[in-house]
Amino acid sequence: MRLQTGMLTDVLARAIVIVLLGLLSVNLLGDFLRTGHLTGLLLLASEALVILFTLVRRRARAIDRSVARDLHVRLQRRHDRRPPRFEFLLQRVHWVASLRVA
């Protein structure tokens, strides 16, 4: 059975990420054991979750890199940018301005 190139590069990329994050986790564990700070333990847990999610994530089956898809995404993002709404802020300013100082 021959491995596909995409699968091989995916496994290689995952292995590199896992090794680097593993080295970082070892460093964080040493720092936690040396200092006893809770933040080191939280960072260690965070990195352990990243390693876990890297291991269990599924590979993308198809990636659409067509020009039509790119144009569609760009137009959709532009459409989603709406001007900020200041009605709530203006209501608060009006409410504060209406308060009487005792």
C-alpha atoms as one frame of an Amber mdcrd trajectory, in Angstrom:
protein
   0.000   0.000   0.000   1.460   3.309  -1.079   0.934   6.501   0.925  -0.449
   9.467  -0.913   1.688  12.615  -0.975  -0.983  14.695   0.737  -1.339  12.185
   3.524   2.425  11.964   3.999   2.821  15.746   4.237  -0.116  15.935   6.652
   1.420  13.310   8.942   4.815  15.008   8.713   3.321  18.414   9.562   1.451
  16.949  12.518   4.595  15.213  13.763   6.600  18.448  13.599   3.903  20.387
  15.452   3.546  17.691  18.107   7.311  17.482  18.681   7.676  21.251  18.995
   4.686  21.581  21.308   5.917  18.605  23.290   9.270  20.323  23.832   7.451
  23.478  24.884   5.328  21.425  27.294   8.423  19.884  28.858   9.821  23.385
  29.326   6.547  24.580  30.875   6.438  21.581  33.193   9.982  22.309  34.366
   9.071  25.936  34.939   5.974  24.940  36.920   7.916  22.478  39.067  10.612
  25.086  39.694   8.350  28.044  40.510   5.033  26.460  41.509   3.086  29.221
  39.746  -0.423  28.291  38.710  -0.030  30.069  35.366   2.630  27.564  34.334
   0.235  24.716  35.049  -2.530  26.422  33.054  -0.189  26.928  30.115   0.858
  23.297  30.339  -2.776  22.158  30.243  -3.421  24.453  27.298  -0.494  23.066
  25.324  -1.549  19.510  26.159  -4.977  20.241  24.671  -3.382  21.649  21.521
  -1.339  18.468  21.164  -4.450  16.342  21.711  -6.484  18.275  19.155  -3.630
  18.075  16.666  -3.607  14.313  17.059  -7.350  13.811  16.647  -8.176  16.397
  14.020  -9.433  15.038  10.754  -7.758  15.776   7.484  -9.506  18.093   5.035
 -10.912  16.019   2.191 -11.102  18.765  -0.384  -9.994  22.358  -0.495 -11.594
  24.602  -3.076  -8.940  27.019  -4.324 -10.848  28.222  -7.372 -11.020  31.878
  -8.331 -14.815  31.815  -8.170 -14.761  30.561  -4.569 -12.147  33.156  -3.605
 -14.247  35.940  -5.109 -17.352  34.638  -3.346 -15.601  34.626   0.046 -14.171
  38.103  -0.467 -17.558  39.532  -1.431 -19.217  37.788   1.505 -16.684  39.238
   3.939 -17.173  42.705   2.517 -20.943  42.328   2.817 -20.648  41.234   6.453
 -18.857  44.427   7.440 -21.613  46.593   8.739 -21.158  50.049  10.183 -21.119
  50.066  13.968 -24.385  50.847  15.601 -24.318  53.691  18.039 -27.969  53.717
  19.056 -27.299  51.996  22.374 -24.394  54.320  23.114 -26.471  57.372  22.247
 -29.276  56.165  24.522 -26.806  55.797  27.387 -25.334  59.253  26.766 -28.819
  60.731  26.698 -29.717  58.868  29.933 -26.567  60.086  31.700 -27.142  63.627
  30.467 -30.702  63.523  31.802 -29.589  62.670  35.346 -29.843  65.458  37.831
 -26.974  66.118  40.139 -28.261  66.213  43.713
